[in-house]
Amino acid sequence: WVEVGVITGAHGLRGEVRVKPLTDSAEERFQAGTRSWVKRKASFFEADEDPEQMEIQFVRSVTTRGQLAYLLKLDQVSSREEAEEMKGTSLLVKTDEREKLDGDSEFYVQDLLGLQVRVKEGDAFTEVGRVVDLYDGTGAHDTLDIELCEAFATKVKPSWGERQQSKGKGKGKAKLCVLVPFAREIVPVVDTGKGFCEINPPEGLLEACVYKKK
């Protein structure tokens, strides 16, 4: 199975759900009159359920704060309460149903998430962090959201290490992340098979695009 979307919440009073797309083919995947595989999010005490099919009765796209989302009406969800219970539910397709992509320039979001990010410094590679999200580009390119590892975070923002040490190693520690344009000149190598990508950021880009995530 491959995740092509995730339900992030309810919309309205008639059971519509808001879906964050995890595919560039969302308009083809989310069409009225088609059936979609749905896997409900299980709680800690519940066993995982097998995916089930639901018909998409209605769909429209919306943009909120620059982020594209889809509003779907599923045939088995008829109230806001039921829609709220669907939060965290995944929309899936079977692996063999995915469209073939140009391996040099096109990638599924699912395959990018979790990739180790590294940068070449001299003759060696340094670990930067891991890809945690991908945002639809409002300009020419999409944007990778990279969670920095502790060592690189301190390198980009020297005060970060001291601040984290003063807070201790609590479970709720904030993370330092950086937004990087997903452009070939900045991300020249992506190897989903080996689980990594390489970045070649212009001087000052990482320092300018770093932010704290709680």
C-alpha positions in Angstrom: 0.0 0.0 0.0 1.0 3.6 -0.7 -0.4 6.5 1.2 -1.7 9.2 -1.2 -3.5 11.4 1.3 -4.4 11.7 5.0 -7.6 13.1 6.6 -6.7 16.1 8.8 -10.1 16.9 10.1 -13.8 17.6 9.5 -15.4 20.3 7.4 -18.9 21.6 7.7 -21.8 19.7 9.3 -22.6 17.1 6.6 -19.6 14.7 7.0 -17.1 16.2 4.7 -13.5 15.6 5.5 -10.4 17.6 4.8 -7.6 15.7 3.1 -3.9 16.6 2.8 -2.7 15.2 -0.5 0.5 13.2 -0.5 0.7 12.8 -4.3 1.1 15.0 -7.3 -1.8 13.1 -8.9 -4.4 14.1 -6.4 -6.9 15.4 -9.0 -6.8 11.9 -10.6 -6.9 10.0 -7.3 -9.7 12.1 -5.7 -12.6 12.1 -8.1 -16.4 12.0 -7.5 -17.8 8.6 -8.3 -14.6 6.7 -7.7 -13.8 4.4 -4.8 -10.8 5.0 -2.5 -9.1 2.6 -0.1 -9.3 4.0 3.4 -7.3 2.8 6.5 -8.6 4.1 9.8 -6.0 5.1 12.4 -6.0 2.6 15.2 -5.5 3.7 18.9 -2.7 2.3 21.0 -5.1 -0.4 22.4 -6.6 -1.4 19.0 -5.4 -3.7 16.4 -4.8 -2.3 12.9 -7.8 -2.6 10.7 -7.6 -3.7 7.0 -8.2 -1.0 4.5 -11.8 -0.6 3.3 -13.2 1.0 0.2 -15.4 4.1 0.3 -17.0 5.9 -2.5 -16.1 9.6 -3.0 -19.4 11.3 -3.6 -18.2 14.9 -3.8 -14.8 16.6 -4.0 -13.4 20.1 -4.3 -9.9 21.6 -3.7 -9.2 24.5 -1.4 -6.0 26.5 -0.5 -5.4 27.6 3.1 -2.3 29.6 3.9 -0.7 28.5 0.7 -1.3 24.8 1.3 -3.5 22.8 -1.0 -6.1 20.5 0.5 -9.2 18.6 -0.7 -12.7 18.4 0.8 -14.2 15.0 0.3 -17.6 13.5 1.0 -17.4 9.8 1.6 -20.4 7.6 1.3 -20.0 6.0 4.8 -19.5 9.3 6.6 -22.7 11.3 7.1 -22.1 13.7 10.1 -19.5 16.0 11.5 -19.0 13.7 14.5 -18.2 10.8 12.1 -15.9 13.0 10.1 -14.0 14.1 13.2 -13.5 10.4 14.1 -11.8 10.0 10.7 -8.9 12.3 11.6 -5.6 10.6 10.9 -7.2 8.1 8.5 -5.0 7.3 5.5 -6.2 7.2 1.8 -4.3 4.5 0.0 -3.6 2.9 -3.4 -2.1 -0.4 -4.1 1.6 -0.2 -5.0 1.1 -1.8 -8.4 -1.6 0.9 -9.2 0.8 3.8 -8.9 1.6 5.7 -12.1 5.1 5.3 -13.5 7.2 8.3 -12.9 10.3 9.8 -14.5 12.9 8.4 -12.0 15.2 11.3 -12.5 12.8 14.1 -11.8 9.6 12.8 -10.3 9.1 11.1 -6.9 6.2 10.0 -4.7 6.0 12.0 -1.5 5.8 8.8 0.4 9.2 7.8 -0.9 10.8 11.1 0.1 9.6 11.2 3.7 12.3 9.9 6.0 15.2 10.2 3.6 18.5 11.0 5.2 19.8 14.4 4.0 23.5 15.0 3.6 25.8 17.7 2.3 29.3 17.4 0.9 31.9 19.2 2.8 35.4 18.8 1.3 35.8 15.2 0.4 33.3 13.8 2.9 29.6 13.9 3.5 28.0 15.4 6.6 24.6 14.3 7.8 22.1 17.2 7.8 18.9 15.5 9.0 15.9 13.8 7.6 13.0 14.8 5.3 9.8 15.2 7.4 7.5 16.9 5.0 7.0 18.2 1.5 5.0 21.4 0.7 3.5 22.2 -2.6 5.4 25.1 -4.1 3.6 28.4 -4.5 6.4 29.4 -7.0 8.5 27.3 -9.3 9.4 24.5 -6.9 8.1 22.4 -4.0 9.8 22.7 -0.7 11.4 20.0 1.5 11.0 20.3 5.2 14.1 18.9 6.8 14.5 18.2 10.5 18.1 18.8 11.4 20.1 16.4 13.5 21.5 17.8 16.7 25.1 18.2 15.4 24.1 20.0 12.3 21.5 22.1 14.1 24.3 23.4 16.4 26.4 24.1 13.3 23.7 26.2 11.6 22.7 27.9 14.8 25.5 27.8 17.4 23.2 29.0 20.2 20.8 26.1 19.7 23.1 23.5 21.3 23.5 25.6 24.5 19.8 26.2 24.7 18.9 22.5 24.3 21.5 21.5 27.0 19.9 24.0 29.4 16.5 22.4 28.8 17.8 18.9 29.3 16.7 15.9 27.3 13.0 16.1 27.9 10.6 14.2 25.6 8.9 17.4 24.4 12.1 19.2 23.2 11.6 21.4 20.2 13.3 20.5 16.9 15.2 22.8 14.5 14.1 22.5 10.9 15.0 24.1 7.6 13.0 24.6 4.4 14.9 23.9 1.2 13.6 24.3 -2.4 13.2 21.0 -4.0 15.1 22.1 -7.1 17.7 20.0 -9.0 20.5 22.6 -8.5 19.9 22.5 -4.7 19.0 18.8 -4.4 21.1 17.3 -7.1 20.9 13.7 -5.9 17.8 11.7 -4.7 18.2 8.0 -4.2 15.0 6.6 -2.7 16.4 3.0 -3.0 19.3 3.7 -0.7 17.4 6.1 1.4 19.2 9.4 1.1 19.4 12.7 -0.8 22.2 15.2 -1.2 21.8 19.0 -1.0 24.0 21.7 -2.4 22.5 24.9 -0.8 23.7 28.4 -1.8 25.7 30.1 0.9 23.4 31.5 3.6 20.3 29.5 2.5 20.1 27.2 5.5 20.7 30.0 8.0 18.0 32.1 6.4 15.4 29.3 6.2 15.8 27.7 9.6 12.9 27.6 12.1 11.9 26.0 15.3 9.3 23.3 15.4 7.6 22.3 18.6 
